[in-house]
Amino acid sequence: MFGRLTQGQLIAGIGAAVLLVAMFLPWIGVSGTSLPAGITVPNGVSTGGSSENVWKGSTLDVYLLITVVVAALPALLALTDSAEEFSFVAAATFLLGVVAAILIVAFLTVDFPDGADRKVGAFIGLVAAIAIAFGGFRAMQEEVAGEI
């Protein structure tokens, strides 16, 4: 099944799966304030910190989802024996992976909410976006090498 995938397509496909999982992990953590001893809190009210994933409060989720779909496309096409029909997919995967990595870095540095903590999902997502970009680049190299 995976024997028809090139190394670049496999790297991009694994990166896409990891990015999809990372999108559901916490990206932003907010520390709650501590209450003085003896103060009771009503049921359902949390005094601890909370964490949010990329789906809440950011438009980055839509772009990352598009990146996941395009990066996973070669694997899906290889399963249906139509991988040779779409030669532009490797270039699109590379381009979307690079832009996703840039957007995640910008999110982590410039656009990050004040007073919030960076959680593990953001860093896993960044590594996955870099893997998608590398896989797309490698797949482009493999396509050119196959034509020579």
C-alpha positions as CSV (number, residue, x, y, z in Angstrom):
1,M,0.0,0.0,0.0
2,F,2.7,2.5,1.0
3,G,5.2,1.0,-1.5
4,R,3.9,3.3,-4.2
5,L,4.7,6.4,-2.2
6,T,8.0,8.2,-2.7
7,Q,10.1,9.1,0.4
8,G,9.0,12.8,0.1
9,Q,5.3,11.9,-0.2
10,L,5.6,9.6,2.9
11,I,7.3,12.3,4.9
12,A,4.6,14.9,3.9
13,G,1.8,12.4,4.6
14,I,3.2,11.6,8.1
15,G,3.7,15.4,8.7
16,A,0.1,16.0,7.7
17,A,-1.2,13.3,10.1
18,V,0.9,14.8,13.0
19,L,-0.3,18.3,12.2
20,L,-3.9,17.2,12.2
21,V,-3.4,15.6,15.7
22,A,-1.4,18.6,16.9
23,M,-4.3,20.9,16.0
24,F,-6.4,19.2,18.7
25,L,-3.6,19.5,21.3
26,P,-3.4,22.6,23.6
27,W,-1.6,25.5,21.9
28,I,-2.4,28.3,24.3
29,G,-2.5,28.0,28.1
30,V,-3.8,30.7,30.4
31,S,-2.9,30.6,34.1
32,G,-5.7,31.3,36.5
33,T,-5.4,33.5,39.5
34,S,-5.1,31.8,42.9
35,L,-7.8,32.5,45.5
36,P,-7.0,33.2,49.1
37,A,-7.6,30.3,51.6
38,G,-11.1,29.9,52.9
39,I,-12.9,31.2,49.9
40,T,-15.3,28.7,48.4
41,V,-16.1,28.7,44.7
42,P,-19.5,27.7,43.2
43,N,-19.8,24.4,41.4
44,G,-18.8,24.6,37.8
45,V,-16.4,27.5,38.2
46,S,-12.7,26.7,37.6
47,T,-9.9,28.6,39.4
48,G,-7.2,26.7,37.6
49,G,-5.6,27.5,34.2
50,S,-7.2,26.6,31.0
51,S,-5.8,25.7,27.6
52,E,-7.1,26.1,24.1
53,N,-6.2,24.4,20.9
54,V,-5.8,26.1,17.5
55,W,-9.5,25.6,16.7
56,K,-10.6,28.2,19.2
57,G,-9.8,31.9,18.8
58,S,-7.6,31.7,15.7
59,T,-8.0,31.8,11.9
60,L,-4.9,29.7,11.6
61,D,-7.0,26.5,11.8
62,V,-8.5,26.9,8.3
63,Y,-5.1,27.4,6.7
64,L,-3.6,24.4,8.6
65,L,-6.5,22.2,7.6
66,I,-6.0,23.1,3.9
67,T,-2.3,22.3,4.4
68,V,-3.1,18.9,5.9
69,V,-5.5,18.0,3.0
70,V,-3.0,18.9,0.3
71,A,-0.1,17.2,2.1
72,A,-2.1,14.0,2.5
73,L,-3.3,14.1,-1.1
74,P,-0.4,12.1,-2.6
75,A,-1.0,9.3,-0.1
76,L,-4.7,9.2,-1.0
77,L,-3.9,9.3,-4.7
78,A,-1.4,6.5,-4.4
79,L,-4.0,4.3,-2.8
80,T,-6.2,4.8,-5.9
81,D,-3.4,4.4,-8.5
82,S,-3.8,7.9,-9.8
83,A,-0.7,9.5,-8.3
84,E,0.8,10.3,-11.7
85,E,-2.1,12.5,-12.7
86,F,-1.3,15.3,-10.4
87,S,2.3,16.5,-10.7
88,F,1.7,19.9,-9.1
89,V,0.9,18.3,-5.7
90,A,4.5,18.2,-4.6
91,A,5.0,21.8,-5.3
92,A,1.8,22.8,-3.6
93,T,2.7,20.7,-0.6
94,F,6.1,22.4,-0.3
95,L,4.6,25.9,-0.7
96,L,1.8,25.3,1.8
97,G,4.2,23.7,4.3
98,V,6.6,26.6,4.1
99,V,3.8,29.1,4.6
100,A,2.3,27.1,7.4
101,A,5.6,27.1,9.2
102,I,5.9,30.8,8.8
103,L,2.4,31.4,10.0
104,I,2.9,29.2,13.1
105,V,6.2,31.0,13.9
106,A,4.4,34.4,13.5
107,F,1.6,33.1,15.7
108,L,4.0,32.0,18.4
109,T,5.9,35.3,18.4
110,V,3.9,38.2,17.1
111,D,0.3,37.2,17.3
112,F,0.3,35.2,20.6
113,P,-2.1,36.4,23.3
114,D,-0.5,38.5,26.1
115,G,-0.1,36.6,29.4
116,A,-0.6,33.2,27.8
117,D,1.7,30.2,27.8
118,R,2.8,28.4,24.7
119,K,1.8,24.7,25.0
120,V,3.2,21.6,23.4
121,G,0.7,21.4,20.5
122,A,2.1,24.6,18.9
123,F,5.6,23.2,18.8
124,I,4.4,19.8,17.5
125,G,2.5,21.7,14.9
126,L,5.5,23.7,13.9
127,V,7.7,20.6,13.5
128,A,4.9,18.9,11.5
129,A,4.6,22.0,9.2
130,I,8.4,21.9,8.7
131,A,8.1,18.1,7.9
132,I,5.4,18.8,5.4
133,A,7.6,21.4,3.7
134,F,10.6,19.1,3.6
135,G,8.5,16.2,2.3
136,G,7.1,18.4,-0.5
137,F,10.6,19.6,-1.4
138,R,11.9,16.0,-1.4
139,A,8.9,14.9,-3.5
140,M,9.7,17.7,-6.1
141,Q,13.3,16.4,-6.2
142,E,12.1,12.9,-6.8
143,E,9.8,13.9,-9.6
144,V,12.6,15.8,-11.4
145,A,15.0,12.9,-10.9
146,G,12.4,10.5,-12.3
147,E,12.1,12.6,-15.5
148,I,15.8,12.6,-16.2
